[in-house]
């Protein structure tokens, strides 16, 4: 029996995300092989992979793409990941400021974490971070983004198993959470999300199970009002199958769009495997999600 998969995937991370390793072209090749109609590569905090997306699309004209990013925002109610679809291929000046803020945040957060651990008596330097990044990130991404923070699993393995600074991850995390040394928050929602929408993008709250406290309608309403999102990622590996129709109905009731994605970070041939539970196009999102989204934003192909 053939393995089941969706007809699109609107949540993917390539090696241009700090915690992913998959080459951009791999996603287009997989999509062409499996017959997917559309994909969106949603890098964390930026669109640095877009030139490679455009080039890969020329080789696979049967696969359309939507320019996108996954932008994590700080709010009075917590931190939220937002999948932003339909971003302009040439960012507006306002979006350029947003991406610059995220580039600075990635470097500053890494530096601040090193400073926090060092102040607490656990020396960890930017040079060490650079060495770790070079273990799994292409040099081209470091040249553009600088010495960012490091994928958490790789960082923990280094601090616990190689440097032997901590017996386990919980000890390290508790130290960070209880420290008086503050880490920089993500860019603010009211700075990021209006810029996305003014640029013509659509904002979706990603993998919402935890954010929504599963199916707490008052919480969902509260976040809808605050974040002013255009839709919900109704299907995702972290969303139980019985919740997808519930979220989909909520979208219908409130005039929202639905999206879906696998949140894949690596391919089987990558040396480092992140999000092992996620496989390309492994979600139960329906084709009509794409049709509804495309009524609002364009897709591109070669």
PyMOL commands that set and color helices and strands:
alter all, ss='L'
color gray80, all
select helices_A, chain A and resi 24-34+50-59+93-119+126-136+139-145+152-162+169-178+189-198+217-227+241-253+287-294
alter helices_A, ss='H'
color red, helices_A
select strands_A, chain A and resi 8-12+38-41+64-65+68-75+78-85+202-205+231-235+257-260
alter strands_A, ss='S'
color yellow, strands_A
deselect
rebuild
show_as cartoon
